[in-house]
Amino acid sequence: MAFPKAVFRRLWLKIQREELEKAEVDLIVSCPFCEFVVTPLAEASVFKCGKESCRLCTRKSHIPTRCSEVPLDKEVQIRTFLEDKWTEAVTRTCFSCKKSFIKTRGCNKMTCTCGASMCYICSQLISGYEHFDVLDGKCDLMRDESDINREWVRKHVESAKRALAAKLKQSIPQGKPVMSSSQFARKNFSSSSI
């Protein structure tokens, strides 16, 4: 039984690729769109296998544009937007020197390298420990940062989802069906998928 030419070619490329992987040959790069494998030239950043792709970012060839200048698809834009909002949620900024930091452990009185102190929970300027008195309705000195961050992330991501839904609705031409803001807000963007 003879294989059709196209099937034989794909099968042969797959066998070659598997053999090269077993041999652990260094400097072998594979095309993200097919079974094509090549020992690349240092100056060549594009595969020439019928579907040109960039070796650096694994997207379709975008020469002469740099990888960083290529517009991202909608899914990547959404993920990046939400990741940025997640980062904003767990990052605090010193009111004095504007340095950013993330708390990983310890009490909630944050003292910056510039000497300024602030509360990690409410980001208020503080001078001592008087700010921390749970019985008096103030912030908790030893509250776990994972609980605090979870609240901040939830608030920031919910806000980001609403803003993103509004932004996407504006970018879609009139007459096309679009997901409502409330439908988009119900989508599950958990911190594990961000």
Contacts in CASP RR format, 6 or more apart in sequence:
PFRMAT RR
TARGET T0000
AUTHOR 0000-0000-0000
METHOD contacts of the structure
MODEL  1
MAFPKAVFRRLWLKIQREELEKAEVDLIVSCPFCEFVVTPLAEASVFKCG
KESCRLCTRKSHIPTRCSEVPLDKEVQIRTFLEDKWTEAVTRTCFSCKKS
FIKTRGCNKMTCTCGASMCYICSQLISGYEHFDVLDGKCDLMRDESDINR
EWVRKHVESAKRALAAKLKQSIPQGKPVMSSSQFARKNFSSSSI
3 11 0 8 1.000
10 35 0 8 1.000
13 34 0 8 1.000
13 35 0 8 1.000
13 36 0 8 1.000
13 37 0 8 1.000
14 35 0 8 1.000
16 35 0 8 1.000
16 37 0 8 1.000
17 30 0 8 1.000
17 35 0 8 1.000
17 37 0 8 1.000
20 28 0 8 1.000
20 37 0 8 1.000
21 28 0 8 1.000
25 39 0 8 1.000
27 39 0 8 1.000
27 40 0 8 1.000
28 37 0 8 1.000
28 38 0 8 1.000
28 39 0 8 1.000
29 37 0 8 1.000
29 38 0 8 1.000
29 39 0 8 1.000
29 40 0 8 1.000
29 47 0 8 1.000
29 55 0 8 1.000
30 36 0 8 1.000
30 37 0 8 1.000
30 38 0 8 1.000
31 37 0 8 1.000
31 38 0 8 1.000
31 47 0 8 1.000
31 49 0 8 1.000
31 51 0 8 1.000
31 53 0 8 1.000
32 53 0 8 1.000
32 58 0 8 1.000
32 59 0 8 1.000
33 49 0 8 1.000
33 51 0 8 1.000
33 53 0 8 1.000
34 49 0 8 1.000
34 50 0 8 1.000
34 51 0 8 1.000
36 47 0 8 1.000
36 49 0 8 1.000
38 47 0 8 1.000
38 49 0 8 1.000
40 55 0 8 1.000
44 55 0 8 1.000
45 54 0 8 1.000
45 55 0 8 1.000
45 56 0 8 1.000
45 63 0 8 1.000
46 52 0 8 1.000
46 53 0 8 1.000
46 54 0 8 1.000
46 55 0 8 1.000
46 61 0 8 1.000
46 63 0 8 1.000
47 53 0 8 1.000
47 55 0 8 1.000
51 60 0 8 1.000
52 60 0 8 1.000
52 61 0 8 1.000
53 59 0 8 1.000
53 60 0 8 1.000
53 61 0 8 1.000
54 60 0 8 1.000
54 61 0 8 1.000
54 62 0 8 1.000
54 63 0 8 1.000
54 67 0 8 1.000
56 67 0 8 1.000
57 67 0 8 1.000
57 70 0 8 1.000
59 67 0 8 1.000
59 70 0 8 1.000
62 70 0 8 1.000
72 80 0 8 1.000
74 168 0 8 1.000
78 164 0 8 1.000
79 194 0 8 1.000
81 160 0 8 1.000
81 164 0 8 1.000
82 157 0 8 1.000
82 160 0 8 1.000
82 161 0 8 1.000
82 164 0 8 1.000
82 189 0 8 1.000
82 194 0 8 1.000
83 194 0 8 1.000
85 156 0 8 1.000
85 157 0 8 1.000
85 159 0 8 1.000
85 160 0 8 1.000
86 153 0 8 1.000
86 156 0 8 1.000
86 157 0 8 1.000
86 191 0 8 1.000
86 194 0 8 1.000
88 156 0 8 1.000
89 149 0 8 1.000
89 152 0 8 1.000
89 153 0 8 1.000
89 155 0 8 1.000
89 156 0 8 1.000
89 157 0 8 1.000
90 102 0 8 1.000
90 149 0 8 1.000
90 152 0 8 1.000
90 153 0 8 1.000
91 100 0 8 1.000
91 101 0 8 1.000
91 102 0 8 1.000
92 100 0 8 1.000
92 101 0 8 1.000
92 102 0 8 1.000
92 103 0 8 1.000
92 110 0 8 1.000
92 118 0 8 1.000
92 120 0 8 1.000
92 123 0 8 1.000
93 99 0 8 1.000
93 100 0 8 1.000
93 101 0 8 1.000
94 100 0 8 1.000
94 101 0 8 1.000
94 112 0 8 1.000
94 114 0 8 1.000
94 116 0 8 1.000
94 118 0 8 1.000
95 116 0 8 1.000
95 118 0 8 1.000
95 123 0 8 1.000
95 125 0 8 1.000
96 112 0 8 1.000
96 114 0 8 1.000
96 115 0 8 1.000
96 116 0 8 1.000
97 112 0 8 1.000
97 113 0 8 1.000
97 114 0 8 1.000
97 116 0 8 1.000
99 112 0 8 1.000
99 113 0 8 1.000
99 114 0 8 1.000
101 110 0 8 1.000
101 112 0 8 1.000
103 110 0 8 1.000
103 120 0 8 1.000
103 145 0 8 1.000
103 148 0 8 1.000
104 145 0 8 1.000
105 145 0 8 1.000
106 142 0 8 1.000
106 145 0 8 1.000
107 132 0 8 1.000
107 141 0 8 1.000
107 142 0 8 1.000
108 119 0 8 1.000
108 120 0 8 1.000
108 121 0 8 1.000
108 132 0 8 1.000
108 139 0 8 1.000
108 140 0 8 1.000
108 141 0 8 1.000
108 142 0 8 1.000
108 143 0 8 1.000
108 145 0 8 1.000
108 148 0 8 1.000
109 117 0 8 1.000
109 119 0 8 1.000
109 120 0 8 1.000
109 126 0 8 1.000
109 128 0 8 1.000
109 129 0 8 1.000
109 131 0 8 1.000
109 132 0 8 1.000
109 141 0 8 1.000
110 117 0 8 1.000
110 118 0 8 1.000
110 119 0 8 1.000
110 120 0 8 1.000
111 117 0 8 1.000
112 118 0 8 1.000
116 125 0 8 1.000
117 125 0 8 1.000
117 126 0 8 1.000
117 127 0 8 1.000
117 128 0 8 1.000
118 124 0 8 1.000
118 125 0 8 1.000
118 126 0 8 1.000
119 126 0 8 1.000
119 131 0 8 1.000
119 132 0 8 1.000
119 139 0 8 1.000
120 145 0 8 1.000
120 148 0 8 1.000
121 139 0 8 1.000
121 140 0 8 1.000
121 143 0 8 1.000
121 148 0 8 1.000
122 139 0 8 1.000
124 131 0 8 1.000
129 141 0 8 1.000
131 138 0 8 1.000
131 139 0 8 1.000
132 138 0 8 1.000
132 139 0 8 1.000
132 140 0 8 1.000
132 141 0 8 1.000
134 140 0 8 1.000
150 191 0 8 1.000
153 191 0 8 1.000
157 189 0 8 1.000
157 191 0 8 1.000
157 194 0 8 1.000
158 185 0 8 1.000
161 184 0 8 1.000
161 185 0 8 1.000
161 187 0 8 1.000
161 189 0 8 1.000
162 181 0 8 1.000
162 185 0 8 1.000
164 184 0 8 1.000
165 179 0 8 1.000
165 180 0 8 1.000
165 181 0 8 1.000
165 184 0 8 1.000
165 185 0 8 1.000
166 181 0 8 1.000
168 178 0 8 1.000
168 179 0 8 1.000
168 184 0 8 1.000
169 178 0 8 1.000
169 181 0 8 1.000
172 178 0 8 1.000
END
